[in-house]
Amino acid sequence: MTKQQENQRLQGKVAVVTGGGSGIGRASAILMAKHGAKVVIVERNGDRLKQVEKEIEQSGGTALSFVADISKPEMMESCFKRTVEKYGTLDIVFANAGINGVLAPIELMTDQDFGTTVDINLKGTFYTVKYAIPYMKEHGGSMIITSSINGNRVFSNFGFSAYSSTKAAQVAFMKMAALELAQFKIRVNAICPGAIETNIDENTERTPEVEEITIPVEFPEGDHPLADKPGSAKQVAELALFLASKDSSHITGTEIYIDGAESLIHG
């Protein structure tokens, strides 16, 4: 084994990353590949997928990509089946894909808008975990879910009732899954980012009515105590790498906040 391989914490592992075409998913897919994992990227945007896949391969890594919508169970079932057909195993699942959705007062939010956020953020997480289990039961592995400080520590972002509800539910689901799957040596944890520089705003629709329910909150010294700015996708990716690796072998059923203390003043 070369010195470079010794420093690859995921050498020989197979990792599936949803939402891998941008933001946290992209950074995590690239970092996991750098550390030796064969990475399978799942994303709705085919152009982004190809760009990330090409970047990984040009750096000497191994990548495979599938265009899929995580809210469609048949698509997720197919992704995992094809992954194992290609690589023979599955070790790491990063259920990262999600949307902010429509931000609106509860009174004015439509059933469709609320449902779309639930379908992608919560049902999509359920499908990602559900269809991975059969391929991980024999040898164990790590499952990681991207939740948020919203719905868990922070409740002051107006219009986020649907989003925050799904993020709180993801943490509860993670804890249930962690206990249920512990017998199979499958660890399940959640990452709860604060403000991170990503592309999630592309999946956000803020209605004008949100301004009518917003209660102004001011932080004279700024609202990012540790760094005076949002975190980076790479910082979250480094946490995902830790949770995916044997370095976190005794950690399961845990939500980890990565927000530079932002939620401690926003809660």
N, C-alpha and C positions, 0 to 999 in steps of 0.2 A: 504493500500500500504506500502510495506516495505521500509526502508531507501535505500536499494540497488536499488529498482525499481524507487525511486524518482530521483536517479542519472543516470537513463537510459534515455537518451535524445530521443531515438527512440522507446520507449515502445509501443508495439502494432502495429508498422508500418511494412509494407512489402517492402523490397528493392531488386531490381534486379541489380546485378553487373556483367558487362561483362568483360572478361579478368580476372576473379576472381581467377584463379589458381596460379598466381604468382605476384610478384612485387606490384605495387600500388593497383591493384584489390584485391589481396589476403589480404593485410594489411587492406584495407577498409572493405572488407567483414567481417573479424574477429572483427574489431573495431565496426562496425555497429551492429553485433550480440551481442557483449558485452554490447552495449547500448540498448538492448531490441528488436531490429528488427528481424523479420523472414527474413533470407537472402537467395536469390536465386542466385546461382553462375552459370554463363555461360562461357564456355571455350571450346577450341578445344581439349585440352589435358585431356582425361578422368582420367588418373592417378593423375594428379595434382588436379583435381576437387575433387576426393574422399579424398585426403589427407586434403584439406582445410575443406571439409564438416565434416570429422571425428574430426579435431581439434576444430571446432566450437561446435560440439555436446559434445565432452569431457569436454568442458568448461561450459557446461550447456546451450548453445545457440541452436537455431533452424536453420537448413540449408537444402536446397534442391539444387541439381545440375543438369544441363542439358549440354550435349555435343552438341555444335552447332558452326557453322561458321557464324559470324555476317554479312558476305557479301552475305548470302543466305536468301532472304526475307521470304521464307516459313518457315525456321528454326526459325527466330526471331518471326514471327507471332505465331508459335506454342509455343514458350517459354512463351510468355505473356499469351496466352490462358490457358496453363496448370498451370501457376502460380496462376491465378485468380480462376481457378477451384479448386486448392488445398487450397488457403488461403482466397479466397473471396474478395480480394481487392488488390490494387497496389498503393503505396504511393511515392516510391523513385526509380528513375532509374539512375544508374551511367554508362553512356556510356563511358567505359574506354578502351576497347580493341583496340589494334592498332599495327602496325609494322613500323619499319624504312624502310624496303624494300631494294631494290637494290640502292646502292649509285654509281652514274656514271655521267660522263659529259653529258650534255643535248644532245650533238651531237651524242653520242654513246648509249644513253639509248634506250632500245627497247620499242615498244608500249606495249608489254605484261608486262614488268616490271613496267612501269609507271601506266598501268591500274590496276595491282594487288594492288599497294599501294592505288590508288583511291578507288578501290572496297572495301577494308577492312577499311581504315581510314575514308573515307568520306561517301560512300554509306552505310557502316556498321553503322555509326552514324545515318544517315538518317533512316535506317530501325529500329534501336533501338528506336528512338524517335517516328517515325510514328506509329508503332504497339503498343506502350504503351499508346498513347493518348486516345483511346476509353475507357480505363479502369480507367483513371484519371480525365476525364472531369467533372464528377459529384461532386467530393469532392476535387479536386486540389492535389497538391503535389510538389515534387522537382525533376527536371532533372539536371544532372551534366554531363558535357562532358570533357573528358581529351584531351586538345589541347597541346600546347607547346610554349616555348619562340621562337622556330624556326618557321619562317613564320610570326611572329607577332612583335617581338622585335629584333630577331637575324637573320642575313642573310649571315653570314660568315662561315657557315659549308658547305664546298664544297661537291658537289655530292648529296646534300639533296633537289634538286629541286622538286622532286615528293612529298617527305615527307612534306617539308615546305609549298607547295601549298595546300596540304590537311589540314594542321594545321591552315593555314590562313582561309581557307574555313569553317572549323568547327566553328571558332569564328563568322564569318558572319552568318552562319546558326543558331548559338545559338541566336544571336540578333534578327533575323527574327522570330524564334520560340518563344522567350520570349515575343515579342509584340503580336504575333498571339494568344498565349495561355494564356495571362494574364487574359482575360475575364473568363477563367475557373479556375483561381487561381492556375495555374501551373507555377511555377518559373523555369527558365532555365538559368543556368550559366556555365561558363567554367573555368577549372583549367589549368594554363599554367606552367608546371614544367620546371625547368632547368635541370641540370645534377642530376639525381637521381639514386641511386644504385638499379637497377632492372634487369630483365632477358631479356629486349627488344633486347639486342645485339644478342640473339639467332635468331632473325628474321631480321638480318641485313647481307647484302652481299656487301662488299666494293670492287669495282673493282680496279685493279691496275692503271687504267687510271686516277683515281681521283687525284693521286699524281701530274699528269702533269698540272692540272688546279688549284692546291692549291696555294694560296698566303700566305706565312708564316706570322703569327701574334704571337708576343711574349708578355707575361705579366710577367715582372721580379718579381713582388710581388705575383704572382699566379692569377688564374682566378676565384676563389671562395672567394670573399671579406669577407663574413660574418663568414664562418666557416672553411675556408681553405680546404674544401673537399666537395664532392657532398652531396646533401640532402638524407634523408632516405625515404623509402616508407611509413613508419609510420607517418612522418611529413605531407606528402600529404594526407594520410588517415584522419588525424585530421582535415584538411581543408575540405575534402569531408564530414566528419561528421557534421561540422558546417553548410555547405551549405544544407545538408539534413534535418537539424533540424529546429525547430521553432525559434532558435536563429538568423537565417538569413531571417526571414519572410518578410522583405521589400527589399530584394536584388534579383534582376532578371535582365537579359540582360547584365551581367557583366563578364569580364574575370579577373581572379585573378592570378597574377604571384607569383610563389613560387620557388625562385631560389637563395636566399641569395645574391641578387644584381648582380648575374653573368651577366644577360643580359644588365646591365647598362654599362658594359665595353666591351661587345662583340658586341653590336648593331652597 
